[in-house]
Amino acid sequence: MPKLTENALRYFAEPIDGRSKMGRALKAAERRRRAIATKLIGGLGRPPTEADEVWASNLASMVFRAEALESAGGDTIELRRLINQMLKPSAKPASAPQQEIRRSPAERWATKVEPSS
């Protein structure tokens, strides 16, 4: 049987339950994406819907990717353009429609304004 080097022994002794260097990096990336998504959800000013959570998660992933590319010296112009498009009010999911309150005919008639002459 071949003799294992010290590096090989460390490699095989490395735990595979998420405590490895890659596992720590993946967990840190997930925490950063969740932090971004939480801030986006908090900025809505209303209780989030499922569509809001998907929007925030997608946008958080794009922001995280842009940050990673920039730190590696990559070009993020197109990615930043997409992020800006997703931040526009028309790209955000609409809030749930409010149900119309039913009023009696007398209440509706009382609120009608007579046209002025």
Biopython code that builds the backbone (N, CA, C, O; Angstrom):
import numpy as np
from Bio.PDB.StructureBuilder import StructureBuilder

atoms = [
    (1, "MET", "N", (0.850, -1.177, 0.000)),
    (1, "MET", "CA", (0.000, 0.000, 0.000)),
    (1, "MET", "C", (0.896, 1.242, 0.000)),
    (1, "MET", "O", (1.857, 1.312, 0.766)),
    (2, "PRO", "N", (0.582, 2.231, -0.866)),
    (2, "PRO", "CA", (1.420, 3.414, -0.938)),
    (2, "PRO", "C", (1.287, 4.254, 0.334)),
    (2, "PRO", "O", (0.242, 4.275, 0.983)),
    (3, "LYS", "N", (2.350, 4.925, 0.659)),
    (3, "LYS", "CA", (2.368, 5.775, 1.837)),
    (3, "LYS", "C", (1.732, 7.122, 1.481)),
    (3, "LYS", "O", (2.096, 7.724, 0.471)),
    (4, "LEU", "N", (0.790, 7.599, 2.295)),
    (4, "LEU", "CA", (0.105, 8.862, 2.034)),
    (4, "LEU", "C", (0.928, 10.027, 2.569)),
    (4, "LEU", "O", (1.526, 9.945, 3.642)),
    (5, "THR", "N", (0.946, 11.095, 1.813)),
    (5, "THR", "CA", (1.668, 12.292, 2.250)),
    (5, "THR", "C", (0.851, 13.014, 3.311)),
    (5, "THR", "O", (-0.313, 12.686, 3.542)),
    (6, "GLU", "N", (1.465, 13.992, 3.950)),
    (6, "GLU", "CA", (0.782, 14.751, 4.995)),
    (6, "GLU", "C", (-0.423, 15.499, 4.431)),
    (6, "GLU", "O", (-1.472, 15.545, 5.073)),
    (7, "ASN", "N", (-0.287, 16.093, 3.225)),
    (7, "ASN", "CA", (-1.407, 16.801, 2.604)),
    (7, "ASN", "C", (-2.554, 15.849, 2.289)),
    (7, "ASN", "O", (-3.719, 16.186, 2.501)),
    (8, "ALA", "N", (-2.231, 14.673, 1.790)),
    (8, "ALA", "CA", (-3.268, 13.701, 1.478)),
    (8, "ALA", "C", (-3.981, 13.255, 2.739)),
    (8, "ALA", "O", (-5.198, 13.070, 2.731)),
    (9, "LEU", "N", (-3.238, 13.079, 3.826)),
    (9, "LEU", "CA", (-3.870, 12.699, 5.090)),
    (9, "LEU", "C", (-4.821, 13.782, 5.574)),
    (9, "LEU", "O", (-5.911, 13.484, 6.062)),
    (10, "ARG", "N", (-4.401, 15.066, 5.438)),
    (10, "ARG", "CA", (-5.294, 16.161, 5.841)),
    (10, "ARG", "C", (-6.533, 16.199, 4.952)),
    (10, "ARG", "O", (-7.639, 16.457, 5.428)),
    (11, "TYR", "N", (-6.343, 15.941, 3.663)),
    (11, "TYR", "CA", (-7.467, 15.956, 2.732)),
    (11, "TYR", "C", (-8.493, 14.888, 3.106)),
    (11, "TYR", "O", (-9.693, 15.158, 3.152)),
    (12, "PHE", "N", (-8.015, 13.685, 3.370)),
    (12, "PHE", "CA", (-8.942, 12.599, 3.693)),
    (12, "PHE", "C", (-9.494, 12.727, 5.106)),
    (12, "PHE", "O", (-10.562, 12.190, 5.402)),
    (13, "ALA", "N", (-8.788, 13.423, 5.975)),
    (13, "ALA", "CA", (-9.261, 13.605, 7.337)),
    (13, "ALA", "C", (-10.242, 14.773, 7.451)),
    (13, "ALA", "O", (-10.900, 14.944, 8.476)),
    (14, "GLU", "N", (-10.331, 15.576, 6.385)),
    (14, "GLU", "CA", (-11.228, 16.739, 6.388)),
    (14, "GLU", "C", (-12.669, 16.266, 6.555)),
    (14, "GLU", "O", (-13.115, 15.390, 5.814)),
    (15, "PRO", "N", (-13.394, 16.820, 7.501)),
    (15, "PRO", "CA", (-14.780, 16.393, 7.688)),
    (15, "PRO", "C", (-15.635, 16.762, 6.478)),
    (15, "PRO", "O", (-15.387, 17.772, 5.820)),
    (16, "ILE", "N", (-16.621, 15.955, 6.194)),
    (16, "ILE", "CA", (-17.479, 16.206, 5.034)),
    (16, "ILE", "C", (-18.869, 16.644, 5.459)),
    (16, "ILE", "O", (-19.807, 16.571, 4.665)),
    (17, "ASP", "N", (-19.016, 17.094, 6.686)),
    (17, "ASP", "CA", (-20.333, 17.492, 7.174)),
    (17, "ASP", "C", (-20.525, 19.004, 7.159)),
    (17, "ASP", "O", (-21.280, 19.519, 7.985)),
    (18, "GLY", "N", (-19.891, 19.721, 6.277)),
    (18, "GLY", "CA", (-20.098, 21.149, 6.154)),
    (18, "GLY", "C", (-19.047, 21.981, 6.861)),
    (18, "GLY", "O", (-19.102, 23.209, 6.796)),
    (19, "ARG", "N", (-18.095, 21.358, 7.532)),
    (19, "ARG", "CA", (-17.068, 22.127, 8.222)),
    (19, "ARG", "C", (-15.832, 22.330, 7.360)),
    (19, "ARG", "O", (-14.861, 22.941, 7.808)),
    (20, "SER", "N", (-15.852, 21.840, 6.162)),
    (20, "SER", "CA", (-14.711, 22.025, 5.264)),
    (20, "SER", "C", (-14.697, 23.468, 4.769)),
    (20, "SER", "O", (-15.650, 24.218, 4.979)),
    (21, "LYS", "N", (-13.624, 23.839, 4.120)),
    (21, "LYS", "CA", (-13.481, 25.203, 3.614)),
    (21, "LYS", "C", (-14.601, 25.541, 2.631)),
    (21, "LYS", "O", (-15.185, 26.622, 2.705)),
    (22, "MET", "N", (-14.901, 24.624, 1.713)),
    (22, "MET", "CA", (-15.971, 24.860, 0.743)),
    (22, "MET", "C", (-17.323, 24.947, 1.435)),
    (22, "MET", "O", (-18.152, 25.789, 1.091)),
    (23, "GLY", "N", (-17.538, 24.083, 2.400)),
    (23, "GLY", "CA", (-18.797, 24.102, 3.141)),
    (23, "GLY", "C", (-18.989, 25.416, 3.883)),
    (23, "GLY", "O", (-20.087, 25.971, 3.899)),
    (24, "ARG", "N", (-17.922, 25.911, 4.495)),
    (24, "ARG", "CA", (-18.002, 27.195, 5.203)),
    (24, "ARG", "C", (-18.275, 28.325, 4.222)),
    (24, "ARG", "O", (-19.056, 29.228, 4.521)),
    (25, "ALA", "N", (-17.645, 28.285, 3.058)),
    (25, "ALA", "CA", (-17.859, 29.326, 2.049)),
    (25, "ALA", "C", (-19.297, 29.308, 1.537)),
    (25, "ALA", "O", (-19.909, 30.360, 1.352)),
    (26, "LEU", "N", (-19.829, 28.118, 1.312)),
    (26, "LEU", "CA", (-21.217, 28.010, 0.839)),
    (26, "LEU", "C", (-22.198, 28.513, 1.884)),
    (26, "LEU", "O", (-23.171, 29.191, 1.553)),
    (27, "LYS", "N", (-21.946, 28.185, 3.134)),
    (27, "LYS", "CA", (-22.832, 28.659, 4.200)),
    (27, "LYS", "C", (-22.750, 30.174, 4.354)),
    (27, "LYS", "O", (-23.769, 30.822, 4.593)),
    (28, "ALA", "N", (-21.556, 30.747, 4.221)),
    (28, "ALA", "CA", (-21.401, 32.195, 4.309)),
    (28, "ALA", "C", (-22.125, 32.882, 3.148)),
    (28, "ALA", "O", (-22.747, 33.929, 3.332)),
    (29, "ALA", "N", (-22.042, 32.294, 1.961)),
    (29, "ALA", "CA", (-22.734, 32.850, 0.803)),
    (29, "ALA", "C", (-24.240, 32.805, 1.012)),
    (29, "ALA", "O", (-24.940, 33.763, 0.683)),
    (30, "GLU", "N", (-24.741, 31.716, 1.550)),
    (30, "GLU", "CA", (-26.182, 31.594, 1.811)),
    (30, "GLU", "C", (-26.631, 32.619, 2.847)),
    (30, "GLU", "O", (-27.694, 33.224, 2.703)),
    (31, "ARG", "N", (-25.829, 32.817, 3.886)),
    (31, "ARG", "CA", (-26.175, 33.829, 4.898)),
    (31, "ARG", "C", (-26.227, 35.221, 4.279)),
    (31, "ARG", "O", (-27.118, 36.008, 4.599)),
    (32, "ARG", "N", (-25.280, 35.531, 3.394)),
    (32, "ARG", "CA", (-25.263, 36.852, 2.746)),
    (32, "ARG", "C", (-26.487, 37.032, 1.862)),
    (32, "ARG", "O", (-27.110, 38.094, 1.883)),
    (33, "ARG", "N", (-26.844, 36.010, 1.081)),
    (33, "ARG", "CA", (-28.032, 36.100, 0.224)),
    (33, "ARG", "C", (-29.293, 36.275, 1.060)),
    (33, "ARG", "O", (-30.168, 37.067, 0.710)),
    (34, "ARG", "N", (-29.389, 35.542, 2.157)),
    (34, "ARG", "CA", (-30.565, 35.684, 3.028)),
    (34, "ARG", "C", (-30.635, 37.076, 3.649)),
    (34, "ARG", "O", (-31.722, 37.632, 3.802)),
    (35, "ALA", "N", (-29.480, 37.642, 4.008)),
    (35, "ALA", "CA", (-29.462, 38.990, 4.592)),
    (35, "ALA", "C", (-29.961, 40.023, 3.568)),
    (35, "ALA", "O", (-30.727, 40.924, 3.910)),
    (36, "ILE", "N", (-29.522, 39.881, 2.326)),
    (36, "ILE", "CA", (-29.974, 40.797, 1.272)),
    (36, "ILE", "C", (-31.478, 40.643, 1.055)),
    (36, "ILE", "O", (-32.200, 41.637, 0.973)),
    (37, "ALA", "N", (-31.947, 39.409, 0.965)),
    (37, "ALA", "CA", (-33.377, 39.157, 0.740)),
    (37, "ALA", "C", (-34.211, 39.688, 1.900)),
    (37, "ALA", "O", (-35.294, 40.230, 1.680)),
    (38, "THR", "N", (-33.725, 39.542, 3.127)),
    (38, "THR", "CA", (-34.457, 40.037, 4.294)),
    (38, "THR", "C", (-34.596, 41.550, 4.241)),
    (38, "THR", "O", (-35.657, 42.085, 4.564)),
    (39, "LYS", "N", (-33.540, 42.245, 3.837)),
    (39, "LYS", "CA", (-33.613, 43.700, 3.707)),
    (39, "LYS", "C", (-34.594, 44.108, 2.614)),
    (39, "LYS", "O", (-35.332, 45.081, 2.772)),
    (40, "LEU", "N", (-34.605, 43.369, 1.506)),
    (40, "LEU", "CA", (-35.541, 43.682, 0.424)),
    (40, "LEU", "C", (-36.980, 43.484, 0.873)),
    (40, "LEU", "O", (-37.841, 44.316, 0.585)),
    (41, "ILE", "N", (-37.247, 42.390, 1.574)),
    (41, "ILE", "CA", (-38.602, 42.116, 2.071)),
    (41, "ILE", "C", (-39.014, 43.184, 3.075)),
    (41, "ILE", "O", (-40.154, 43.648, 3.064)),
    (42, "GLY", "N", (-38.083, 43.572, 3.942)),
    (42, "GLY", "CA", (-38.380, 44.600, 4.939)),
    (42, "GLY", "C", (-38.697, 45.948, 4.320)),
    (42, "GLY", "O", (-39.436, 46.739, 4.907)),
    (43, "GLY", "N", (-38.150, 46.223, 3.143)),
    (43, "GLY", "CA", (-38.386, 47.492, 2.483)),
    (43, "GLY", "C", (-39.701, 47.577, 1.729)),
    (43, "GLY", "O", (-40.034, 48.631, 1.188)),
    (44, "LEU", "N", (-40.447, 46.496, 1.684)),
    (44, "LEU", "CA", (-41.722, 46.516, 0.964)),
    (44, "LEU", "C", (-42.780, 47.338, 1.687)),
    (44, "LEU", "O", (-43.633, 47.954, 1.047)),
    (45, "GLY", "N", (-42.731, 47.350, 3.006)),
    (45, "GLY", "CA", (-43.714, 48.107, 3.764)),
    (45, "GLY", "C", (-45.052, 47.408, 3.898)),
    (45, "GLY", "O", (-46.053, 48.049, 4.220)),
    (46, "ARG", "N", (-45.087, 46.129, 3.662)),
    (46, "ARG", "CA", (-46.321, 45.339, 3.791)),
    (46, "ARG", "C", (-45.925, 43.892, 4.024)),
    (46, "ARG", "O", (-44.773, 43.518, 3.804)),
    (47, "PRO", "N", (-46.871, 43.079, 4.468)),
    (47, "PRO", "CA", (-46.536, 41.658, 4.641)),
    (47, "PRO", "C", (-46.186, 41.030, 3.288)),
    (47, "PRO", "O", (-46.890, 41.261, 2.305)),
    (48, "PRO", "N", (-45.116, 40.247, 3.224)),
    (48, "PRO", "CA", (-44.698, 39.684, 1.936)),
    (48, "PRO", "C", (-45.590, 38.533, 1.482)),
    (48, "PRO", "O", (-46.059, 37.729, 2.288)),
    (49, "THR", "N", (-45.807, 38.477, 0.183)),
    (49, "THR", "CA", (-46.503, 37.340, -0.418)),
    (49, "THR", "C", (-45.445, 36.346, -0.884)),
    (49, "THR", "O", (-44.246, 36.608, -0.780)),
    (50, "GLU", "N", (-45.891, 35.221, -1.389)),
    (50, "GLU", "CA", (-44.953, 34.221, -1.913)),
    (50, "GLU", "C", (-44.178, 34.796, -3.095)),
    (50, "GLU", "O", (-42.982, 34.544, -3.242)),
    (51, "ALA", "N", (-44.862, 35.566, -3.935)),
    (51, "ALA", "CA", (-44.199, 36.189, -5.087)),
    (51, "ALA", "C", (-43.126, 37.172, -4.619)),
    (51, "ALA", "O", (-42.063, 37.268, -5.232)),
    (52, "ASP", "N", (-43.399, 37.904, -3.535)),
    (52, "ASP", "CA", (-42.403, 38.827, -2.976)),
    (52, "ASP", "C", (-41.162, 38.074, -2.528)),
    (52, "ASP", "O", (-40.040, 38.529, -2.755)),
    (53, "GLU", "N", (-41.355, 36.935, -1.898)),
    (53, "GLU", "CA", (-40.218, 36.160, -1.402)),
    (53, "GLU", "C", (-39.376, 35.598, -2.550)),
    (53, "GLU", "O", (-38.150, 35.551, -2.458)),
    (54, "VAL", "N", (-40.036, 35.175, -3.628)),
    (54, "VAL", "CA", (-39.302, 34.683, -4.796)),
    (54, "VAL", "C", (-38.540, 35.836, -5.441)),
    (54, "VAL", "O", (-37.372, 35.680, -5.799)),
    (55, "TRP", "N", (-39.184, 36.984, -5.591)),
    (55, "TRP", "CA", (-38.547, 38.169, -6.163)),
    (55, "TRP", "C", (-37.316, 38.558, -5.339)),
    (55, "TRP", "O", (-36.248, 38.813, -5.894)),
    (56, "ALA", "N", (-37.471, 38.601, -4.019)),
    (56, "ALA", "CA", (-36.362, 38.991, -3.146)),
    (56, "ALA", "C", (-35.224, 37.978, -3.213)),
    (56, "ALA", "O", (-34.054, 38.360, -3.224)),
    (57, "SER", "N", (-35.555, 36.706, -3.259)),
    (57, "SER", "CA", (-34.529, 35.669, -3.340)),
    (57, "SER", "C", (-33.752, 35.756, -4.648)),
    (57, "SER", "O", (-32.525, 35.657, -4.650)),
    (58, "ASN", "N", (-34.460, 35.942, -5.760)),
    (58, "ASN", "CA", (-33.799, 36.058, -7.062)),
    (58, "ASN", "C", (-32.915, 37.296, -7.123)),
    (58, "ASN", "O", (-31.786, 37.241, -7.611)),
    (59, "LEU", "N", (-33.432, 38.403, -6.629)),
    (59, "LEU", "CA", (-32.669, 39.638, -6.652)),
    (59, "LEU", "C", (-31.451, 39.542, -5.736)),
    (59, "LEU", "O", (-30.378, 40.039, -6.078)),
    (60, "ALA", "N", (-31.612, 38.910, -4.579)),
    (60, "ALA", "CA", (-30.492, 38.737, -3.657)),
    (60, "ALA", "C", (-29.395, 37.884, -4.292)),
    (60, "ALA", "O", (-28.211, 38.162, -4.104)),
    (61, "SER", "N", (-29.774, 36.858, -5.035)),
    (61, "SER", "CA", (-28.776, 36.029, -5.719)),
    (61, "SER", "C", (-28.020, 36.827, -6.770)),
    (61, "SER", "O", (-26.811, 36.664, -6.934)),
    (62, "MET", "N", (-28.738, 37.690, -7.482)),
    (62, "MET", "CA", (-28.087, 38.504, -8.503)),
    (62, "MET", "C", (-27.128, 39.515, -7.868)),
    (62, "MET", "O", (-26.025, 39.727, -8.372)),
    (63, "VAL", "N", (-27.545, 40.134, -6.768)),
    (63, "VAL", "CA", (-26.687, 41.104, -6.082)),
    (63, "VAL", "C", (-25.448, 40.399, -5.541)),
    (63, "VAL", "O", (-24.335, 40.910, -5.664)),
    (64, "PHE", "N", (-25.640, 39.228, -4.945)),
    (64, "PHE", "CA", (-24.505, 38.468, -4.419)),
    (64, "PHE", "C", (-23.535, 38.101, -5.537)),
    (64, "PHE", "O", (-22.321, 38.209, -5.368)),
    (65, "ARG", "N", (-24.060, 37.673, -6.663)),
    (65, "ARG", "CA", (-23.211, 37.297, -7.800)),
    (65, "ARG", "C", (-22.432, 38.506, -8.311)),
    (65, "ARG", "O", (-21.252, 38.391, -8.640)),
    (66, "ALA", "N", (-23.088, 39.662, -8.378)),
    (66, "ALA", "CA", (-22.406, 40.875, -8.829)),
    (66, "ALA", "C", (-21.283, 41.256, -7.863)),
    (66, "ALA", "O", (-20.199, 41.653, -8.291)),
    (67, "GLU", "N", (-21.545, 41.134, -6.567)),
    (67, "GLU", "CA", (-20.508, 41.440, -5.574)),
    (67, "GLU", "C", (-19.314, 40.503, -5.728)),
    (67, "GLU", "O", (-18.164, 40.934, -5.650)),
    (68, "ALA", "N", (-19.595, 39.223, -5.946)),
    (68, "ALA", "CA", (-18.521, 38.240, -6.096)),
    (68, "ALA", "C", (-17.707, 38.508, -7.366)),
    (68, "ALA", "O", (-16.480, 38.419, -7.350)),
    (69, "LEU", "N", (-18.396, 38.834, -8.463)),
    (69, "LEU", "CA", (-17.691, 39.140, -9.709)),
    (69, "LEU", "C", (-16.827, 40.387, -9.564)),
    (69, "LEU", "O", (-15.692, 40.421, -10.038)),
    (70, "GLU", "N", (-17.364, 41.407, -8.912)),
    (70, "GLU", "CA", (-16.599, 42.636, -8.728)),
    (70, "GLU", "C", (-15.367, 42.408, -7.858)),
    (70, "GLU", "O", (-14.301, 42.960, -8.127)),
    (71, "SER", "N", (-15.517, 41.596, -6.816)),
    (71, "SER", "CA", (-14.362, 41.341, -5.946)),
    (71, "SER", "C", (-13.279, 40.547, -6.675)),
    (71, "SER", "O", (-12.105, 40.619, -6.312)),
    (72, "ALA", "N", (-13.671, 39.789, -7.704)),
    (72, "ALA", "CA", (-12.701, 39.034, -8.499)),
    (72, "ALA", "C", (-12.194, 39.836, -9.694)),
    (72, "ALA", "O", (-11.406, 39.336, -10.497)),
    (73, "GLY", "N", (-12.654, 41.089, -9.805)),
    (73, "GLY", "CA", (-12.212, 41.939, -10.905)),
    (73, "GLY", "C", (-13.006, 41.769, -12.173)),
    (73, "GLY", "O", (-12.563, 42.203, -13.236)),
    (74, "GLY", "N", (-14.168, 41.149, -12.092)),
    (74, "GLY", "CA", (-14.989, 40.909, -13.278)),
    (74, "GLY", "C", (-15.851, 42.104, -13.646)),
    (74, "GLY", "O", (-16.020, 43.034, -12.857)),
    (75, "ASP", "N", (-16.389, 42.064, -14.847)),
    (75, "ASP", "CA", (-17.252, 43.116, -15.367)),
    (75, "ASP", "C", (-18.701, 42.790, -15.001)),
    (75, "ASP", "O", (-19.189, 41.701, -15.303)),
    (76, "THR", "N", (-19.381, 43.727, -14.356)),
    (76, "THR", "CA", (-20.748, 43.476, -13.894)),
    (76, "THR", "C", (-21.749, 44.467, -14.463)),
    (76, "THR", "O", (-22.830, 44.639, -13.900)),
    (77, "ILE", "N", (-21.412, 45.119, -15.562)),
    (77, "ILE", "CA", (-22.302, 46.154, -16.108)),
    (77, "ILE", "C", (-23.668, 45.574, -16.455)),
    (77, "ILE", "O", (-24.692, 46.121, -16.044)),
    (78, "GLU", "N", (-23.697, 44.478, -17.202)),
    (78, "GLU", "CA", (-24.985, 43.886, -17.599)),
    (78, "GLU", "C", (-25.744, 43.348, -16.392)),
    (78, "GLU", "O", (-26.963, 43.491, -16.308)),
    (79, "LEU", "N", (-25.035, 42.739, -15.472)),
    (79, "LEU", "CA", (-25.690, 42.206, -14.283)),
    (79, "LEU", "C", (-26.280, 43.329, -13.444)),
    (79, "LEU", "O", (-27.386, 43.189, -12.922)),
    (80, "ARG", "N", (-25.573, 44.428, -13.305)),
    (80, "ARG", "CA", (-26.088, 45.593, -12.562)),
    (80, "ARG", "C", (-27.289, 46.197, -13.278)),
    (80, "ARG", "O", (-28.214, 46.687, -12.629)),
    (81, "ARG", "N", (-27.285, 46.169, -14.603)),
    (81, "ARG", "CA", (-28.436, 46.670, -15.357)),
    (81, "ARG", "C", (-29.673, 45.812, -15.058)),
    (81, "ARG", "O", (-30.770, 46.340, -14.873)),
    (82, "LEU", "N", (-29.490, 44.500, -15.014)),
    (82, "LEU", "CA", (-30.613, 43.614, -14.676)),
    (82, "LEU", "C", (-31.103, 43.854, -13.252)),
    (82, "LEU", "O", (-32.306, 43.841, -12.990)),
    (83, "ILE", "N", (-30.162, 44.072, -12.337)),
    (83, "ILE", "CA", (-30.536, 44.336, -10.947)),
    (83, "ILE", "C", (-31.356, 45.619, -10.872)),
    (83, "ILE", "O", (-32.376, 45.658, -10.183)),
    (84, "ASN", "N", (-30.930, 46.660, -11.565)),
    (84, "ASN", "CA", (-31.674, 47.922, -11.570)),
    (84, "ASN", "C", (-33.067, 47.744, -12.155)),
    (84, "ASN", "O", (-34.022, 48.351, -11.671)),
    (85, "GLN", "N", (-33.196, 46.919, -13.190)),
    (85, "GLN", "CA", (-34.514, 46.657, -13.757)),
    (85, "GLN", "C", (-35.413, 45.948, -12.744)),
    (85, "GLN", "O", (-36.606, 46.239, -12.655)),
    (86, "MET", "N", (-34.834, 45.017, -11.981)),
    (86, "MET", "CA", (-35.629, 44.288, -10.991)),
    (86, "MET", "C", (-36.015, 45.163, -9.804)),
    (86, "MET", "O", (-36.947, 44.835, -9.070)),
    (87, "LEU", "N", (-35.314, 46.263, -9.611)),
    (87, "LEU", "CA", (-35.630, 47.164, -8.503)),
    (87, "LEU", "C", (-36.701, 48.193, -8.862)),
    (87, "LEU", "O", (-37.245, 48.855, -7.978)),
    (88, "LYS", "N", (-37.001, 48.330, -10.134)),
    (88, "LYS", "CA", (-38.028, 49.292, -10.551)),
    (88, "LYS", "C", (-39.381, 48.852, -9.988)),
    (88, "LYS", "O", (-39.643, 47.658, -9.845)),
    (89, "PRO", "N", (-40.231, 49.822, -9.673)),
    (89, "PRO", "CA", (-41.553, 49.475, -9.122)),
    (89, "PRO", "C", (-42.364, 48.543, -10.011)),
    (89, "PRO", "O", (-43.126, 47.720, -9.504)),
    (90, "SER", "N", (-42.213, 48.658, -11.331)),
    (90, "SER", "CA", (-42.986, 47.791, -12.227)),
    (90, "SER", "C", (-42.506, 46.350, -12.175)),
    (90, "SER", "O", (-43.241, 45.447, -12.577)),
    (91, "ALA", "N", (-41.278, 46.107, -11.686)),
    (91, "ALA", "CA", (-40.745, 44.748, -11.621)),
    (91, "ALA", "C", (-41.084, 44.062, -10.303)),
    (91, "ALA", "O", (-41.022, 42.837, -10.204)),
    (92, "LYS", "N", (-41.444, 44.854, -9.288)),
    (92, "LYS", "CA", (-41.779, 44.264, -7.992)),
    (92, "LYS", "C", (-43.162, 43.623, -8.072)),
    (92, "LYS", "O", (-44.036, 44.131, -8.773)),
    (93, "PRO", "N", (-43.368, 42.528, -7.371)),
    (93, "PRO", "CA", (-44.696, 41.919, -7.355)),
    (93, "PRO", "C", (-45.707, 42.882, -6.735)),
    (93, "PRO", "O", (-45.408, 43.579, -5.765)),
    (94, "ALA", "N", (-46.880, 42.907, -7.301)),
    (94, "ALA", "CA", (-47.926, 43.783, -6.781)),
    (94, "ALA", "C", (-48.473, 43.223, -5.479)),
    (94, "ALA", "O", (-48.464, 42.014, -5.248)),
    (95, "SER", "N", (-48.942, 44.120, -4.644)),
    (95, "SER", "CA", (-49.550, 43.657, -3.393)),
    (95, "SER", "C", (-50.894, 43.003, -3.706)),
    (95, "SER", "O", (-51.479, 43.223, -4.766)),
    (96, "ALA", "N", (-51.357, 42.213, -2.777)),
    (96, "ALA", "CA", (-52.632, 41.516, -2.958)),
    (96, "ALA", "C", (-53.748, 42.554, -3.089)),
    (96, "ALA", "O", (-53.774, 43.531, -2.340)),
    (97, "PRO", "N", (-54.661, 42.352, -4.029)),
    (97, "PRO", "CA", (-55.734, 43.332, -4.208)),
    (97, "PRO", "C", (-56.644, 43.381, -2.986)),
    (97, "PRO", "O", (-56.956, 42.358, -2.376)),
    (98, "GLN", "N", (-57.056, 44.585, -2.651)),
    (98, "GLN", "CA", (-57.963, 44.765, -1.527)),
    (98, "GLN", "C", (-59.381, 44.418, -1.981)),
    (98, "GLN", "O", (-59.806, 44.783, -3.077)),
    (99, "GLN", "N", (-60.089, 43.718, -1.129)),
    (99, "GLN", "CA", (-61.468, 43.375, -1.473)),
    (99, "GLN", "C", (-62.346, 44.603, -1.292)),
    (99, "GLN", "O", (-62.220, 45.350, -0.322)),
    (100, "GLU", "N", (-63.229, 44.787, -2.246)),
    (100, "GLU", "CA", (-64.127, 45.931, -2.177)),
    (100, "GLU", "C", (-65.181, 45.689, -1.100)),
    (100, "GLU", "O", (-65.749, 44.603, -0.993)),
    (101, "ILE", "N", (-65.416, 46.697, -0.330)),
    (101, "ILE", "CA", (-66.416, 46.590, 0.730)),
    (101, "ILE", "C", (-67.783, 46.812, 0.093)),
    (101, "ILE", "O", (-68.019, 47.816, -0.579)),
    (102, "ARG", "N", (-68.670, 45.858, 0.318)),
    (102, "ARG", "CA", (-70.017, 45.991, -0.242)),
    (102, "ARG", "C", (-70.802, 47.006, 0.567)),
    (102, "ARG", "O", (-70.825, 46.982, 1.798)),
    (103, "ARG", "N", (-71.445, 47.901, -0.175)),
    (103, "ARG", "CA", (-72.264, 48.908, 0.480)),
    (103, "ARG", "C", (-73.690, 48.784, -0.024)),
    (103, "ARG", "O", (-73.945, 48.308, -1.130)),
    (104, "SER", "N", (-74.585, 49.213, 0.796)),
    (104, "SER", "CA", (-75.998, 49.158, 0.402)),
    (104, "SER", "C", (-76.256, 50.228, -0.653)),
    (104, "SER", "O", (-75.488, 51.185, -0.756)),
    (105, "PRO", "N", (-77.331, 50.083, -1.443)),
    (105, "PRO", "CA", (-77.643, 51.111, -2.453)),
    (105, "PRO", "C", (-77.813, 52.497, -1.831)),
    (105, "PRO", "O", (-77.446, 53.501, -2.442)),
    (106, "ALA", "N", (-78.366, 52.553, -0.623)),
    (106, "ALA", "CA", (-78.556, 53.853, 0.023)),
    (106, "ALA", "C", (-77.205, 54.506, 0.342)),
    (106, "ALA", "O", (-77.043, 55.718, 0.197)),
    (107, "GLU", "N", (-76.250, 53.700, 0.774)),
    (107, "GLU", "CA", (-74.917, 54.245, 1.070)),
    (107, "GLU", "C", (-74.224, 54.720, -0.206)),
    (107, "GLU", "O", (-73.561, 55.757, -0.210)),
    (108, "ARG", "N", (-74.381, 53.958, -1.285)),
    (108, "ARG", "CA", (-73.767, 54.369, -2.545)),
    (108, "ARG", "C", (-74.405, 55.649, -3.071)),
    (108, "ARG", "O", (-73.714, 56.527, -3.587)),
    (109, "TRP", "N", (-75.737, 55.751, -2.938)),
    (109, "TRP", "CA", (-76.450, 56.927, -3.417)),
    (109, "TRP", "C", (-76.051, 58.164, -2.611)),
    (109, "TRP", "O", (-75.923, 59.257, -3.164)),
    (110, "ALA", "N", (-75.855, 57.989, -1.306)),
    (110, "ALA", "CA", (-75.491, 59.106, -0.432)),
    (110, "ALA", "C", (-74.091, 59.641, -0.735)),
    (110, "ALA", "O", (-73.811, 60.815, -0.495)),
    (111, "THR", "N", (-73.219, 58.792, -1.256)),
    (111, "THR", "CA", (-71.861, 59.248, -1.525)),
    (111, "THR", "C", (-71.679, 59.819, -2.920)),
    (111, "THR", "O", (-70.620, 60.366, -3.228)),
    (112, "LYS", "N", (-72.694, 59.701, -3.769)),
    (112, "LYS", "CA", (-72.579, 60.260, -5.112)),
    (112, "LYS", "C", (-72.610, 61.787, -5.023)),
    (112, "LYS", "O", (-73.365, 62.376, -4.248)),
    (113, "VAL", "N", (-71.788, 62.382, -5.820)),
    (113, "VAL", "CA", (-71.713, 63.840, -5.849)),
    (113, "VAL", "C", (-72.491, 64.318, -7.061)),
    (113, "VAL", "O", (-72.324, 63.803, -8.167)),
    (114, "GLU", "N", (-73.339, 65.303, -6.841)),
    (114, "GLU", "CA", (-74.123, 65.878, -7.942)),
    (114, "GLU", "C", (-73.203, 66.724, -8.809)),
    (114, "GLU", "O", (-72.413, 67.512, -8.288)),
    (115, "PRO", "N", (-73.297, 66.568, -10.128)),
    (115, "PRO", "CA", (-72.470, 67.408, -10.995)),
    (115, "PRO", "C", (-72.852, 68.871, -10.852)),
    (115, "PRO", "O", (-74.035, 69.202, -10.773)),
    (116, "SER", "N", (-71.874, 69.732, -10.820)),
    (116, "SER", "CA", (-72.158, 71.165, -10.698)),
    (116, "SER", "C", (-72.487, 71.739, -12.067)),
    (116, "SER", "O", (-71.964, 71.286, -13.085)),
    (117, "SER", "N", (-73.353, 72.736, -12.081)),
    (117, "SER", "CA", (-73.804, 73.338, -13.341)),
    (117, "SER", "C", (-72.859, 74.392, -13.835)),
    (117, "SER", "O", (-73.098, 74.992, -14.883)),
]
sb = StructureBuilder()
sb.init_structure("model")
sb.init_model(0)
sb.init_chain("A")
sb.init_seg("    ")
for serial, (resi, resn, name, xyz) in enumerate(atoms, 1):
    if name == "N":
        sb.init_residue(resn, " ", resi, " ")
    sb.init_atom(name, np.array(xyz, "f"), 0.0, 1.0, " ", f" {name:<3s}", serial, name[0])
structure = sb.get_structure()
